Amino acid sequence: MSTMNISLPEALKSFVDEQVDQRDFGTSSEYLRELIRRDQDRVRLRGLLLAGASSKPSAPAGKPYFAGLRRRLRGAARSGQPR
């Protein structure tokens, strides 16, 4: 694992220390890794949302679509397959 040193003003260091204590993180590194993972997820989600917003519209989801979806889910439930 690589290391990285960061400098924080005292107010931010105190905040990080409080979060570590209050949220049961073992170290400040664990807390920061969690924040980075969440930010990665946010960036990925934003990319997916932008891709969806710029994609061509599909057919409306009407009664036939939902009936087919229910059939597929019931079939998966009967066979024990994950949905």
C-alpha positions as CSV (number, residue, x, y, z in Angstrom):
1,M,0.0,0.0,0.0
2,S,1.3,3.4,-0.9
3,T,1.4,6.2,1.7
4,M,0.5,9.9,1.3
5,N,1.1,12.7,3.8
6,I,-1.4,15.5,3.9
7,S,-1.3,18.8,5.9
8,L,-4.5,19.9,7.5
9,P,-5.4,23.1,9.5
10,E,-6.0,22.3,13.1
11,A,-9.8,22.7,12.7
12,L,-9.9,20.0,10.0
13,K,-7.6,17.7,11.9
14,S,-9.9,18.0,15.0
15,F,-12.9,17.2,12.8
16,V,-11.2,14.1,11.4
17,D,-10.2,13.0,14.8
18,E,-13.8,13.4,16.1
19,Q,-15.2,11.4,13.1
20,V,-12.7,8.6,13.8
21,D,-13.8,8.4,17.4
22,Q,-17.6,8.9,16.8
23,R,-17.9,6.6,13.8
24,D,-15.7,3.8,15.0
25,F,-12.9,4.1,12.5
26,G,-9.6,2.6,13.7
27,T,-7.5,5.4,12.2
28,S,-7.8,8.6,10.3
29,S,-6.5,6.7,7.3
30,E,-9.5,4.4,7.4
31,Y,-11.8,7.5,7.6
32,L,-10.1,9.2,4.6
33,R,-10.2,6.0,2.5
34,E,-14.0,5.7,3.2
35,L,-14.4,9.3,2.1
36,I,-12.4,8.7,-1.1
37,R,-14.4,5.5,-1.9
38,R,-17.7,7.5,-1.5
39,D,-16.4,10.2,-3.8
40,Q,-15.4,7.6,-6.4
41,D,-19.0,6.2,-6.2
42,R,-20.4,9.7,-6.6
43,V,-18.3,10.3,-9.6
44,R,-19.3,7.0,-11.2
45,L,-23.0,7.6,-10.5
46,R,-22.7,11.1,-12.0
47,G,-21.1,9.6,-15.1
48,L,-23.9,7.0,-15.4
49,L,-26.6,9.7,-14.9
50,L,-25.0,11.9,-17.6
51,A,-24.7,9.0,-20.0
52,G,-28.4,8.1,-19.4
53,A,-29.5,11.7,-19.8
54,S,-27.7,12.0,-23.1
55,S,-28.9,8.7,-24.5
56,K,-31.7,8.2,-26.9
57,P,-35.1,7.8,-25.4
58,S,-36.5,4.3,-25.3
59,A,-40.0,3.0,-25.6
60,P,-42.3,3.9,-22.7
61,A,-42.7,1.3,-20.0
62,G,-46.3,0.4,-20.1
63,K,-48.4,-2.5,-18.9
64,P,-46.8,-5.1,-21.2
65,Y,-43.3,-4.2,-20.0
66,F,-44.3,-4.6,-16.3
67,A,-46.2,-7.8,-17.0
68,G,-43.1,-9.3,-18.6
69,L,-40.9,-8.1,-15.8
70,R,-43.2,-9.7,-13.2
71,R,-43.1,-13.0,-15.2
72,R,-39.3,-13.0,-15.3
73,L,-39.1,-12.3,-11.5
74,R,-41.6,-15.0,-10.7
75,G,-39.7,-17.5,-12.9
76,A,-36.4,-16.5,-11.2
77,A,-37.9,-16.9,-7.8
78,R,-39.2,-20.4,-8.6
79,S,-35.8,-21.5,-9.9
80,G,-34.0,-19.9,-7.0
81,Q,-31.9,-17.7,-9.3
82,P,-30.9,-14.2,-8.1
83,R,-33.1,-11.4,-9.4
